[in-house]
């Protein structure tokens, strides 16, 4: 959680503390939970770094450039003071799951898609902070989901009740309706770019994805997802077997 310790204190109109809540994966197994770490770090807003940049200026620029994600890379001890060299502002979340995670085919559903079900690859052993699944969808499923969110069923809904999806080239854009009183406008909530497998992490850390135990996955969809997950594991295993630069320099081999 990113909160201000400045004076005067920063609060909502109702008196509650103003804070930006971080989103990350959470292990669902005891062994993996033991590896989780908690750090307290400090990001001075007005203190310039060696290049003369201030974090407050970076955040303001991110707002103007429509980059809602702030990534913090500590690379230091807990309690340290960081500068702008340790932060990035992005237009989408890049690392939706920890390195080396295994993926498994699951039928998933969400209230954001009005309870419709879709085949997905789900991060095995991990969820979001609120217990939602971390999902990846094939291009065909992403296209079907985009079409579904613009269906005639929306005619009986309120503005902002359900999100919308749009394709912008090979990017899937998540949109939220906002009623201004005079009109309904669309705000960009997130962007999803295809990963190495061409899959999209639609709604990761934004939507509440859950397992749909009432719908069976078509055999052909299960097979495609299973082969994609297997290819990713094979690729990761091959990368682990490759000699690292430090090993080559010292003549050591990771075998």
N, C-alpha and C positions, 0 to 999 in steps of 0.2 A: 504494500500500500504506500502510495506517495502522498505525504501530507506536509503542510507548511508548519514550521515552528517560528514563523515571523511574528512581529508585533506591529499593528494589531493582528489578532488571530483571524483566521479565514473560516467563515461559517456560512451555511445556507441561510435563507430567510427564516426558516423555522428554528434556527439555533443549532442545528446539527453541524458537526465538523465537515468542512469541505475537503474531500480527499479523492484521489484517483486510485481506483482499485486495480491491482495488477492481475493478469490472467496467466496461468501456467498449467502444465499438466500435473496431475496428482496420481501417485502410484496407488494401486488397489491391493498390492500384496505387501506383507509385513517386511520381507527382505528388501524390496525396493523403497519402502517408506523410510527405512533406516538410513538410506543414502541421501535423503532430502536435507537441505541445509537452509538455515534462516540467517539473513545478514541485515545489518543496519548500516546504511550508507547515507552520505550527505551530499546534496547537489546544490551548491550556492547559486541562486538565480542571478545575482548582480556581480559576481566576481568574475573578471575576465581571465581567460586562459592566456598562454604564451602568444597565441595568435591574435589576441585582442577580442575574441568572441565571448559573449555572455550567454548563459543558458536561457535567460529570459528572451533574448533576441532570437535564439534558435527555435524556441517554442512558438513565438509569435509568427515567425516565418513559416513554421509547419502548419499553423492554422490557415495562413493565406494560401499555401500550396496544397491544402486539402490532404495533409498527411497526419492521420489521427493516431498512429502507433508510435510510442516512444520505447525504444529498446535500450536498456542499460546493461553494459558489459563491465562488471566490477574489475576483474583481473587484479584484485588487490585484497587486503585484509578487511574484515568486518569493522565498521566504525570509521573507515577512511573517508576523506573528502575527495569527491570526483570533480572533473571538469567536463567541458564539452567534448573532449577527445574520447570519453567513455560512453557517449550517448549517440544514438541515431534516431532520426525521425523518418518514418516509413509510411507508405500508402497502403500497406497490407502486412499481415503477420507472415513471416517467412518460415519459422521453425515451429510447426504445430505439434510435433511430438519429439521426444528425446532421440538422440542418435541410436541406431541399432534396434529400435522397437520392432516387434513383429506385428504384422497385420493379418486379420482374419475376416472372411466374408460374413456379413450379418445384414439382415433386413432391419432398417432403422426408420423411425418416424419422429415427427416433431410437431408441436402445436403451431410453430411458425409456418408449416405447410398444411395446416388444417387436418393433421392426422394422416396424411397420405404416406405410403411406404415406398422405400427405395433401397435397392441393393447397394451396399457400401463395403469398403474395407475399414475396419475399426482397429484402433491401436489396442493391442492385447495387453491388459494389465495396467492401463492408464485411463483416467477420465479428466475432465476439467475440474476446477475448484468446486463447482456446484453439482458434480456427479454426472454431468452429461458426457456422452461418448465423443471421442475424437474421430471424425470420419473423413474418408476420401472417396470421391465419386468419379466414375468413368466419364469421358466426354459425352457419351450417349445419354447417361443418366442425368448429367448436368443440363443437357439440352431439354430433356423431358421435364425436369424440375422447373426450368425457366418457362416452358410452355404452360405448365400447371399453375404457376403463380399468377398468370394473366388470364386464367379461365373465367368463364361466365359466372362461376360461383361467387366471385368477388363482388358482383352487383348487389348482393344483399349484406355486405359488410360495411363497417365504418372506416373512414380514412385513418390509416395508421394501425388498423387492427392486425394486418398481416403484411410482411415485407414483400418486396418484388425483386425479381432477378432479371437482369438484362445482359446480353452478350455484347461486348465491345471488342471486336476482333476475336482474339483467343482468350480474352479476359472476361470473367463473370463478375458483374457488378451487383452488389447487394444494396438495395434502395429502401428507404423508409418514407412513407407518406406523412406529410405534415399539413394539417388544416390551419390556414392562416386566418380564417374567418371570412375571407373573400374568395379564396381559391385553395386548391390542394397542390402543394409543391412536393418534389421528390428530393430527398437528401441522400447523398452517398454514405452508406454506413460502413462498407468494407469492400475490398476488391480481392478476387481470387485469381491467381495466375496458375497455369498448368505446371505441375511438378515434373520431375524427370520421367515419370511414367505417363505423363499427359493427364493425370488425375487432378481434381479440384477439391480443396478442403472447404467446401461451402458451409458457411455458418460456424466454422470452428471458433469456439470461445464467444460466439455471438448468439447462436441458436441452441435450443435444448434438445439435442438428439438423444433418443432412447431406443432400446431394442424393441422391435415389433415381434412379439411371440405368436401372433395370430395369423401372420402371413408367411407362406413358404417362398423361399427364393427359387426362381426358375433355375433349372439345372445348367442351362447355358450361361446364365449370369454368374452362377457360383463358380463354374469352371474358369471363366475369364478372370474373375477376381482372384481365385486361388493361384492361377498361373502368374498373375501380376505380382502377388505377394511372394511367391516362390522365386521369381526373377529378382526381386529386390533383395531377398535374403542371400541369394547366390552372389549378387553384385557386392553386397556388404562383406561377405566372407572373402571374396577375392581381394577387396581393398585392404582387409586386415592382413592378408598374406603378403602384400607388397612391401618390399624393404623401405623403411623410412630414410629420409636424407641423413639423419644422425647415425643410423646403422651403417649406411654405405661409407660415411666418412671415417668411422672407426673400424671398419672391416667386420662388424658384427652382423649376424643374420637372424631374423626373427623366426627361426624354425626350431 
